[in-house]
Amino acid sequence: MWGFALLAAAGLALAGWAGYHRPAIAREVERFATDILVLARVEGYADEIEAAAVEAGLDPCLLAAIVYSESSGKADAVSKVGAVGLMQLVPDAAKDAAKRLGLAEVPSREQLVADPLLNLRLGASHFAWTLRHEGGDVERALVAYNAGRTRLAGWIREAGSYEAWRAGRVAAGDSPTLAYARRVLDYRRTFRERGVLFCAPDEPHGE
């Protein structure tokens, strides 16, 4: 952890130097330093991520990548639409996941922020449920997790199929939701390469 902090500090110092000479370089260096800090922050929850992933039958590196993209590893993150915690859970998703896990009570918003493991367990359960209902396609499940299954279903109806919708969005280059899914998949590879989390060697649900 200290190694990441020192590297990030060096990156920020270099950003200051580069900023004086080349603003574009400074921005890239600062982005790199920020990325290192966020990766380390997410990995600080490695035990909780692995426990939640195993319970839900997911790859811990995939779960870590969702956390990276949803909250930047901030347990107290709250979005403009009221999604909270590491997995940015909305109340309905948290309630349904709590029932699937057999929890005695529906977690409050305060609990979802204060208890990282609980947030991760509920989020992992919700994503695993989404994955099953989207045919085991990880990218499609990530799109549904980000946009909502109802909205994705509407897009699919309009396009005729998920593949047609995806092809259209790739051609147009105008889908933040698809970009989100691809970003999560990219960071899953990053977490695997870093080796801090114990991640599945194979893809249990496909790419």
C-alpha positions in Angstrom: 0.0 0.0 0.0 2.8 2.4 0.9 4.4 1.6 -2.5 1.3 2.8 -4.3 1.1 5.9 -2.2 4.7 6.8 -2.9 4.3 6.1 -6.6 1.2 8.3 -6.7 2.9 11.1 -4.8 5.8 10.9 -7.3 3.3 11.1 -10.1 1.6 14.1 -8.7 5.0 15.8 -8.2 5.8 15.0 -11.8 2.4 16.4 -12.9 3.4 19.7 -11.3 6.6 19.8 -13.2 5.0 18.8 -16.4 2.2 21.3 -15.9 4.7 24.1 -16.1 6.1 22.9 -19.3 3.4 20.9 -21.1 -0.2 21.0 -19.9 -1.3 17.9 -21.9 1.5 15.8 -20.3 0.5 17.1 -16.8 -3.1 16.0 -17.4 -2.0 12.5 -18.4 0.4 12.2 -15.4 -2.3 13.4 -13.0 -4.7 10.9 -14.5 -2.2 8.1 -14.0 -1.5 9.1 -10.4 -5.3 9.3 -9.7 -5.8 5.8 -11.2 -3.2 4.3 -9.0 -4.8 5.8 -5.9 -8.2 4.5 -6.9 -6.9 1.0 -7.6 -5.2 0.9 -4.2 -8.4 2.2 -2.5 -10.5 -0.5 -4.1 -7.9 -3.2 -3.2 -8.1 -2.0 0.4 -11.5 -3.9 0.4 -9.9 -7.0 -1.0 -11.2 -9.3 1.7 -14.7 -8.0 1.6 -14.8 -8.1 -2.2 -13.5 -11.7 -2.3 -16.1 -12.8 0.3 -19.0 -11.1 -1.5 -17.9 -12.5 -4.9 -17.5 -16.0 -3.6 -21.0 -15.9 -2.0 -22.5 -14.7 -5.3 -20.5 -16.9 -7.6 -18.7 -14.1 -9.3 -15.1 -13.3 -10.2 -13.6 -11.0 -7.5 -11.8 -9.0 -10.1 -15.0 -8.3 -12.0 -16.6 -7.2 -8.7 -13.6 -5.0 -8.0 -13.9 -3.5 -11.4 -17.5 -2.6 -10.8 -16.6 -1.0 -7.5 -13.9 1.0 -9.3 -16.3 2.3 -11.9 -19.3 2.8 -9.7 -17.8 4.5 -6.6 -14.0 4.8 -7.1 -13.8 2.7 -4.0 -15.5 5.2 -1.7 -17.7 3.5 0.8 -19.6 6.7 1.5 -20.3 7.6 -2.1 -23.8 8.9 -2.8 -25.0 9.7 -6.3 -27.4 12.4 -7.5 -30.1 9.7 -7.9 -29.6 8.3 -4.5 -27.5 5.3 -5.2 -25.1 4.6 -2.3 -21.9 2.9 -1.3 -19.3 0.9 -3.0 -21.7 -0.7 -5.5 -23.9 2.3 -5.8 -27.1 0.5 -4.8 -30.5 2.0 -5.3 -33.1 1.2 -2.6 -35.2 -1.2 -4.7 -32.1 -3.3 -5.8 -30.9 -3.4 -2.2 -34.3 -4.5 -0.9 -34.6 -7.3 -3.5 -31.0 -8.5 -2.9 -31.6 -8.5 0.9 -34.6 -10.9 0.3 -32.5 -13.2 -1.9 -29.8 -13.3 0.8 -32.4 -14.0 3.5 -31.6 -11.0 5.6 -34.0 -10.3 8.4 -34.3 -6.6 7.7 -34.1 -4.4 4.7 -30.9 -2.4 5.0 -31.2 1.3 5.6 -29.3 3.9 3.6 -27.1 4.5 6.6 -26.2 0.8 6.8 -25.4 0.6 3.1 -22.9 3.4 3.5 -21.5 2.4 6.9 -21.1 -1.4 6.2 -18.9 -2.0 3.1 -19.3 -5.8 3.3 -23.1 -5.5 3.4 -23.1 -3.2 0.4 -20.8 -5.5 -1.5 -22.8 -8.6 -0.7 -26.0 -6.9 -1.8 -24.4 -5.5 -4.9 -22.8 -8.8 -5.8 -26.2 -10.6 -5.3 -27.9 -8.0 -7.5 -25.3 -8.3 -10.3 -25.3 -12.1 -10.2 -29.2 -12.0 -10.5 -28.9 -9.6 -13.4 -26.2 -11.7 -15.1 -28.5 -14.8 -14.9 -31.4 -12.9 -16.4 -29.3 -11.5 -19.2 -28.3 -14.9 -20.4 -24.9 -15.0 -18.7 -23.4 -12.4 -21.0 -21.2 -10.2 -18.8 -21.1 -7.2 -21.0 -24.9 -7.2 -21.4 -25.3 -7.7 -17.6 -23.1 -4.7 -17.0 -25.2 -2.6 -19.4 -28.3 -3.7 -17.5 -26.6 -3.0 -14.1 -25.7 0.5 -15.2 -28.9 1.5 -17.1 -31.5 -0.8 -15.6 -33.0 -4.0 -17.1 -36.2 -2.2 -18.1 -34.4 0.4 -20.1 -32.1 -2.2 -21.7 -35.2 -4.2 -22.7 -36.7 -1.2 -24.4 -33.5 -0.6 -26.4 -33.4 -4.3 -27.4 -37.0 -4.1 -28.6 -36.3 -1.1 -30.7 -33.2 -2.5 -32.2 -34.5 -6.1 -32.6 -31.7 -7.7 -30.5 -29.0 -6.9 -28.1 -26.4 -7.5 -30.8 -28.2 -5.1 -33.2 -28.4 -2.4 -30.4 -24.7 -2.9 -29.5 -23.6 -2.7 -33.2 -25.6 0.5 -33.6 -24.1 2.1 -30.5 -20.6 1.1 -31.4 -21.0 2.6 -34.9 -22.4 5.8 -33.5 -19.9 5.9 -30.6 -22.6 7.6 -28.4 -23.4 5.1 -25.6 -22.0 6.0 -22.2 -23.6 2.8 -20.9 -21.8 0.6 -23.3 -18.6 2.5 -22.6 -19.2 1.8 -18.9 -19.5 -1.9 -19.5 -16.3 -2.0 -21.6 -14.5 0.1 -18.9 -15.4 -2.4 -16.2 -14.1 -5.3 -18.4 -10.9 -3.4 -19.0 -10.4 -2.8 -15.3 -11.2 -6.5 -14.5 -8.0 -7.3 -16.6 -6.1 -4.6 -14.7 -7.0 -6.0 -11.3 -6.0 -9.5 -12.5 -2.7 -8.2 -13.7 -2.0 -6.5 -10.4 -2.5 -9.7 -8.5 -3.7 -8.3 -5.2 -7.1 -10.0 -5.4 -7.5 -13.8 -5.7 -9.4 -13.9 -9.0 -10.9 -16.7 -11.0 -8.5 -18.1 -13.6 -11.4 -18.8 -16.0 -14.5 -16.9 -17.0 -17.4 -18.6 -15.2 -20.0 -16.6 -17.2 -18.1 -15.7 -20.4 -17.1 -12.4 -21.8 
